[in-house]
Amino acid sequence: MPTTATRFTLLVLYTDRMEECRTFYSALGIGFTREQHGHGPQHYAAVLPDDSVFELYPATSERRTGAVRLGFSVDGATCEPRLKPGRHLMTDPDGRVIEIYAV
């Protein structure tokens, strides 16, 4: 077994529905900041409590929206609308199934 734990440090979703996705994920308690690096596209970035980064980028012909399954653990009391404790399956604006475990 490795001596160091493996964890995700970056997740980037490409979307044709930037504002709708920002609204969806923000309702789960994820705080985004609008960013732009040099001449790159404007996008949204959030640093999660474990210091991993979650970003929403506009889809392009080279980087299309794809099928992804995501899971988040969230404080259900801070979600809009509030979520009762337990497992919830939701669908984001691009049709991705998101598994939410509300505590």
C-alpha positions as CSV (number, residue, x, y, z in Angstrom):
1,M,0.0,0.0,0.0
2,P,1.2,3.5,-0.7
3,T,2.2,5.6,2.3
4,T,0.4,8.7,1.0
5,A,-3.3,9.0,0.4
6,T,-4.5,9.7,-3.1
7,R,-7.1,12.4,-3.5
8,F,-8.5,14.5,-6.3
9,T,-7.0,18.0,-6.5
10,L,-8.8,19.3,-9.5
11,L,-12.1,18.7,-11.3
12,V,-13.0,20.7,-14.4
13,L,-16.4,20.4,-16.0
14,Y,-17.0,21.8,-19.5
15,T,-20.5,23.1,-20.1
16,D,-22.6,24.9,-22.6
17,R,-24.7,26.1,-19.6
18,M,-22.2,28.1,-17.4
19,E,-24.7,30.1,-15.4
20,E,-27.2,27.3,-14.9
21,C,-24.4,25.0,-13.7
22,R,-23.0,27.7,-11.4
23,T,-26.4,28.1,-9.9
24,F,-26.9,24.4,-9.5
25,Y,-23.6,23.8,-7.8
26,S,-23.8,27.0,-5.8
27,A,-27.1,25.7,-4.3
28,L,-25.1,22.8,-2.9
29,G,-23.0,25.2,-0.9
30,I,-20.1,25.6,-3.4
31,G,-18.8,29.1,-3.6
32,F,-17.5,30.1,-7.0
33,T,-15.3,33.0,-8.1
34,R,-15.2,34.2,-11.7
35,E,-11.7,33.9,-13.1
36,Q,-9.8,34.4,-16.3
37,H,-6.1,33.5,-16.8
38,G,-4.4,35.7,-19.4
39,H,-6.3,35.4,-22.7
40,G,-8.1,32.2,-21.6
41,P,-11.8,31.9,-21.2
42,Q,-13.8,33.3,-18.3
43,H,-14.7,30.5,-16.0
44,Y,-15.8,29.8,-12.4
45,A,-13.5,28.3,-9.7
46,A,-14.2,27.1,-6.2
47,V,-11.7,25.9,-3.6
48,L,-13.4,23.1,-1.6
49,P,-12.7,22.5,2.2
50,D,-10.1,19.8,1.4
51,D,-8.2,22.4,-0.8
52,S,-9.3,20.7,-4.1
53,V,-10.4,22.9,-6.9
54,F,-13.7,22.6,-8.8
55,E,-14.0,24.6,-12.0
56,L,-16.7,25.2,-14.6
57,Y,-15.4,26.1,-18.1
58,P,-17.3,26.9,-21.2
59,A,-17.4,24.0,-23.6
60,T,-15.6,24.4,-27.0
61,S,-15.4,22.3,-30.1
62,E,-12.1,20.8,-28.6
63,R,-13.5,20.4,-25.1
64,R,-17.0,19.2,-25.2
65,T,-19.4,18.4,-22.4
66,G,-19.1,14.7,-21.5
67,A,-20.8,12.1,-19.4
68,V,-19.4,12.2,-15.8
69,R,-20.8,10.8,-12.6
70,L,-20.1,13.0,-9.6
71,G,-20.6,12.6,-5.8
72,F,-20.5,15.3,-3.1
73,S,-21.0,15.2,0.6
74,V,-22.7,18.4,1.7
75,D,-24.3,20.0,4.7
76,G,-28.0,19.6,3.7
77,A,-29.1,22.5,5.9
78,T,-27.1,24.9,3.7
79,C,-28.4,23.7,0.4
80,E,-31.2,25.5,-1.6
81,P,-33.6,23.9,-1.1
82,R,-32.5,22.2,2.1
83,L,-31.8,18.5,1.8
84,K,-32.8,15.9,4.4
85,P,-29.9,13.7,5.6
86,G,-29.2,10.8,3.3
87,R,-28.5,10.0,-0.3
88,H,-30.0,12.1,-3.1
89,L,-29.6,11.7,-6.8
90,M,-29.9,15.0,-8.7
91,T,-29.3,16.0,-12.4
92,D,-27.3,19.1,-13.3
93,P,-28.2,21.3,-16.2
94,D,-26.0,19.3,-18.6
95,G,-27.7,16.0,-17.6
96,R,-25.0,14.7,-15.4
97,V,-26.2,12.5,-12.5
98,I,-24.9,13.9,-9.2
99,E,-25.0,11.8,-6.1
100,I,-25.4,14.0,-3.0
101,Y,-24.9,12.6,0.4
102,A,-26.4,15.2,2.8
103,V,-25.3,15.2,6.4
